[in-house]
Amino acid sequence: VRGASAADGGAVEVFDLPEMPGCVVAADDGQLLIAMHRGVQRFDLTTHALRPFGVPAGHDPAVFRFNDGKVDPAGRFWAGTLALDSRPRQSRLFRFDAKGHATVMREGVSISNGLAWAPDGRTLYYVDSPTRQVQAFPFDLERGTLGEPRVAFALADGEGWPDGCCMDAEGCLWLGHWGAGRLTRWDPVKGRCLATYRFPAANVTSCAFGGPKLDRLFVTTAVDSDAKTPEPEAGFVFVLEPGVTGHPPTECRLKS
């Protein structure tokens, strides 16, 4: 964050949280929603106070924690879990309504990770990292439901594992590769890789468009505790100017 902020000439605010955050989204009431270890919390940007928003029935924090999540084009919050001991096919993807009630949308997930909707809102691209696949689900925008998936594309051995992702305004998917030090841009309809960017950190975790014109791509990385060679820039946020723009993120709709 410091690297990205320094490039913009802005300041950095750091907030201490009682649990590991999996993802953060903006809400239409001026607050944030944070999917944390035990469940989803509201975060007040003025008072810095946390208060519960939603915990799915059966969510056991001794076994699972929340990971990545995003807001769909209709303003519903989606977030998934992973097992702390990496047990496969035991995690879930949830959809939360405005009152924090959770609905299970996918079961049998191993590591629920990146989500991105096509610009027309009719397709959800979803990552369950150990599968090395990005799946495409027909999406009912009005009901917030999923159809039968297809494999949009898959990563080969040596290309790492798919992690967080985002969509640009041209309908192309940007994907972080955990363990491979790269970010890629895909035509997810044809399953074709269009561009590859290399990074000095093995774990490229996610990406998001930002800036006044949404023409800058902010890319997050993570420290690799098993790295055989030093990675002094691991954990940094990098900024690209990829020549395409994103589209404004949807705020989670909590107001009645």
C-alpha positions as CSV (number, residue, x, y, z in Angstrom):
1,V,0.0,0.0,0.0
2,R,2.8,2.4,0.8
3,G,4.4,1.9,-2.6
4,A,1.1,2.6,-4.4
5,S,0.3,5.6,-2.2
6,A,3.7,7.1,-2.6
7,A,3.2,7.0,-6.4
8,D,0.0,9.0,-6.0
9,G,1.5,11.4,-3.5
10,G,-1.1,10.5,-0.9
11,A,-1.1,9.4,2.7
12,V,-1.5,6.0,4.2
13,E,-3.8,5.1,7.1
14,V,-3.3,1.9,8.9
15,F,-6.0,0.2,10.9
16,D,-5.4,-2.6,13.4
17,L,-8.0,-5.4,13.2
18,P,-8.6,-8.2,15.7
19,E,-8.6,-10.9,13.0
20,M,-7.2,-11.6,9.6
21,P,-9.2,-9.8,6.8
22,G,-9.9,-11.8,3.7
23,C,-11.4,-9.0,1.7
24,V,-12.9,-5.5,2.0
25,V,-15.7,-3.9,0.1
26,A,-17.4,-0.5,0.2
27,A,-21.0,-0.1,1.3
28,D,-23.6,2.5,0.2
29,D,-23.9,3.8,3.8
30,G,-20.3,5.0,3.8
31,Q,-18.9,2.1,5.8
32,L,-16.9,-0.9,4.8
33,L,-17.7,-4.6,5.0
34,I,-14.8,-6.8,5.9
35,A,-14.9,-10.6,5.6
36,M,-12.8,-11.7,8.5
37,H,-11.9,-15.0,10.2
38,R,-15.1,-15.4,12.1
39,G,-17.5,-13.7,9.8
40,V,-18.4,-10.4,8.1
41,Q,-18.1,-7.2,10.0
42,R,-19.1,-3.6,9.4
43,F,-16.3,-1.1,9.8
44,D,-17.0,2.6,10.5
45,L,-14.5,4.8,8.8
46,T,-15.1,7.6,11.2
47,T,-15.0,5.8,14.5
48,H,-13.0,2.8,13.4
49,A,-15.5,0.6,15.2
50,L,-16.4,-2.9,14.1
51,R,-19.8,-4.5,14.6
52,P,-21.2,-7.8,13.3
53,F,-22.9,-8.0,9.9
54,G,-23.2,-11.7,9.1
55,V,-22.0,-15.1,10.1
56,P,-23.3,-18.1,8.0
57,A,-24.9,-20.9,9.9
58,G,-22.4,-23.7,10.5
59,H,-19.3,-21.5,10.0
60,D,-16.7,-22.9,12.4
61,P,-13.8,-20.5,12.9
62,A,-11.7,-23.3,14.4
63,V,-11.8,-24.9,10.9
64,F,-12.5,-22.1,8.4
65,R,-11.8,-18.5,7.7
66,F,-13.1,-16.1,5.1
67,N,-11.0,-15.3,2.0
68,D,-11.7,-13.3,-1.1
69,G,-15.0,-11.6,-1.9
70,K,-16.7,-9.0,-4.1
71,V,-19.9,-7.1,-4.7
72,D,-22.0,-8.2,-7.7
73,P,-23.5,-5.7,-10.1
74,A,-26.8,-5.6,-8.2
75,G,-25.1,-4.7,-4.9
76,R,-25.0,-8.1,-3.2
77,F,-21.9,-9.2,-1.3
78,W,-20.3,-12.5,-2.1
79,A,-17.5,-14.1,0.0
80,G,-16.0,-17.5,0.3
81,T,-14.0,-19.6,2.8
82,L,-11.0,-21.8,3.0
83,A,-10.0,-24.5,5.5
84,L,-7.2,-23.6,7.9
85,D,-5.7,-27.1,7.5
86,S,-6.1,-27.0,3.7
87,R,-8.6,-29.9,3.7
88,P,-10.0,-30.0,0.2
89,R,-13.6,-29.6,-1.0
90,Q,-15.0,-28.5,2.4
91,S,-15.4,-24.8,1.9
92,R,-18.2,-22.7,0.5
93,L,-19.1,-19.5,-1.4
94,F,-21.8,-17.4,0.2
95,R,-24.0,-14.6,-0.9
96,F,-25.1,-12.1,1.7
97,D,-28.2,-9.9,1.6
98,A,-28.6,-6.4,2.9
99,K,-29.4,-7.7,6.4
100,G,-26.4,-10.0,6.6
101,H,-28.2,-13.3,6.0
102,A,-26.0,-15.7,4.1
103,T,-27.0,-18.1,1.3
104,V,-24.7,-21.0,0.3
105,M,-24.1,-20.6,-3.5
106,R,-21.3,-23.2,-3.9
107,E,-20.3,-26.2,-1.8
108,G,-17.3,-28.5,-2.2
109,V,-14.9,-25.6,-2.6
110,S,-11.2,-26.0,-1.5
111,I,-9.9,-22.4,-1.5
112,S,-12.6,-19.9,-2.5
113,N,-10.8,-17.0,-4.2
114,G,-11.3,-14.4,-7.0
115,L,-14.6,-13.3,-8.4
116,A,-15.4,-11.0,-11.3
117,W,-18.5,-10.3,-13.3
118,A,-18.6,-9.6,-17.0
119,P,-19.5,-6.0,-17.9
120,D,-23.1,-7.0,-18.8
121,G,-23.5,-8.8,-15.4
122,R,-24.5,-12.0,-17.0
123,T,-21.5,-14.1,-16.3
124,L,-19.6,-14.7,-13.0
125,Y,-15.9,-15.8,-13.3
126,Y,-14.9,-17.7,-10.2
127,V,-11.6,-19.1,-8.8
128,D,-11.2,-22.2,-6.6
129,S,-7.4,-22.0,-6.5
130,P,-6.3,-25.7,-6.2
131,T,-8.3,-26.6,-9.3
132,R,-6.1,-24.3,-11.4
133,Q,-9.3,-23.3,-13.2
134,V,-11.3,-20.2,-13.8
135,Q,-14.9,-21.2,-14.0
136,A,-17.6,-19.2,-15.8
137,F,-21.2,-19.3,-14.4
138,P,-24.3,-18.0,-16.2
139,F,-25.5,-15.3,-13.7
140,D,-29.1,-14.3,-13.2
141,L,-28.6,-10.6,-12.3
142,E,-32.2,-10.1,-10.9
143,R,-32.2,-13.2,-8.7
144,G,-28.5,-13.4,-7.9
145,T,-28.3,-17.1,-8.9
146,L,-25.8,-19.2,-10.8
147,G,-26.3,-21.6,-13.7
148,E,-24.2,-24.6,-14.6
149,P,-20.5,-23.7,-15.0
150,R,-18.0,-24.2,-17.7
151,V,-14.2,-24.0,-17.5
152,A,-13.2,-20.6,-19.0
153,F,-9.6,-21.5,-18.9
154,A,-7.0,-23.4,-16.8
155,L,-3.4,-22.8,-15.8
156,A,-0.7,-25.3,-16.7
157,D,1.9,-26.8,-14.4
158,G,4.5,-24.1,-13.8
159,E,2.0,-21.3,-14.1
160,G,1.1,-21.2,-10.4
161,W,-2.3,-21.2,-9.0
162,P,-5.1,-18.7,-9.9
163,D,-5.8,-16.2,-7.1
164,G,-7.6,-12.8,-7.1
165,C,-8.9,-11.3,-10.3
166,C,-10.7,-8.3,-11.8
167,M,-12.5,-7.4,-15.0
168,D,-11.7,-4.5,-17.3
169,A,-14.1,-2.4,-19.4
170,E,-13.4,-4.5,-22.5
171,G,-14.6,-7.7,-20.8
172,C,-11.1,-9.1,-20.3
173,L,-10.1,-10.8,-17.0
174,W,-6.9,-9.9,-15.1
175,L,-5.6,-12.7,-12.9
176,G,-3.0,-13.0,-10.2
177,H,-0.8,-16.1,-10.2
178,W,0.2,-17.4,-6.8
179,G,3.6,-19.0,-6.9
180,A,4.5,-17.9,-10.4
181,G,5.3,-14.2,-10.1
182,R,2.9,-13.0,-12.8
183,L,-0.3,-11.2,-13.7
184,T,-2.1,-12.2,-16.9
185,R,-4.9,-10.7,-19.0
186,W,-7.4,-13.1,-20.6
187,D,-10.2,-13.2,-23.1
188,P,-12.3,-15.4,-20.9
189,V,-14.9,-16.2,-23.6
190,K,-12.3,-17.7,-25.9
191,G,-10.0,-18.8,-23.1
192,R,-7.0,-17.0,-24.6
193,C,-4.2,-15.3,-22.7
194,L,-3.6,-11.8,-24.1
195,A,-0.8,-10.5,-22.0
196,T,1.6,-11.4,-19.2
197,Y,3.3,-9.2,-16.7
198,R,6.2,-10.4,-14.5
199,F,6.8,-9.3,-10.9
200,P,9.7,-9.6,-8.5
201,A,7.6,-11.6,-6.0
202,A,6.4,-15.1,-6.5
203,N,2.9,-14.6,-5.0
204,V,0.8,-12.2,-7.0
205,T,-2.4,-12.2,-5.1
206,S,-5.0,-9.8,-6.7
207,C,-5.6,-6.7,-8.7
208,A,-8.1,-3.8,-9.0
209,F,-8.5,-0.8,-11.2
210,G,-8.3,2.7,-9.6
211,G,-7.4,6.3,-10.1
212,P,-9.6,9.1,-11.3
213,K,-9.9,7.6,-14.7
214,L,-9.8,4.0,-13.6
215,D,-6.8,3.5,-15.9
216,R,-4.3,2.3,-13.3
217,L,-4.1,-1.3,-12.1
218,F,-3.1,-1.9,-8.5
219,V,-1.5,-5.3,-8.0
220,T,-1.0,-6.9,-4.6
221,T,1.6,-9.4,-3.7
222,A,2.4,-11.6,-0.6
223,V,5.5,-12.7,1.1
224,D,6.6,-16.3,0.3
225,S,7.9,-17.8,3.5
226,D,9.3,-20.7,1.5
227,A,11.2,-18.6,-1.0
228,K,14.6,-20.0,-1.8
229,T,16.0,-16.6,-2.8
230,P,15.3,-13.2,-1.1
231,E,12.3,-11.2,-2.4
232,P,12.7,-7.7,-1.0
233,E,9.6,-6.4,-2.8
234,A,7.3,-9.3,-1.8
235,G,4.3,-7.9,0.0
236,F,4.4,-4.6,-2.0
237,V,1.5,-3.2,-4.0
238,F,2.5,-2.4,-7.6
239,V,0.9,0.0,-10.1
240,L,0.5,-0.6,-13.8
241,E,-0.8,1.6,-16.6
242,P,-2.1,-1.2,-18.8
243,G,-3.7,0.9,-21.5
244,V,-7.2,-0.2,-20.7
245,T,-9.7,1.0,-18.0
246,G,-11.8,-0.8,-15.4
247,H,-15.3,0.0,-14.5
248,P,-16.5,1.6,-11.2
249,P,-16.9,-1.0,-8.5
250,T,-20.4,-1.5,-7.2
251,E,-21.1,-0.6,-3.6
252,C,-22.8,-3.2,-1.4
253,R,-26.4,-2.0,-1.1
254,L,-27.4,-1.9,2.6
255,K,-29.8,1.0,2.6
256,S,-33.5,0.1,2.4
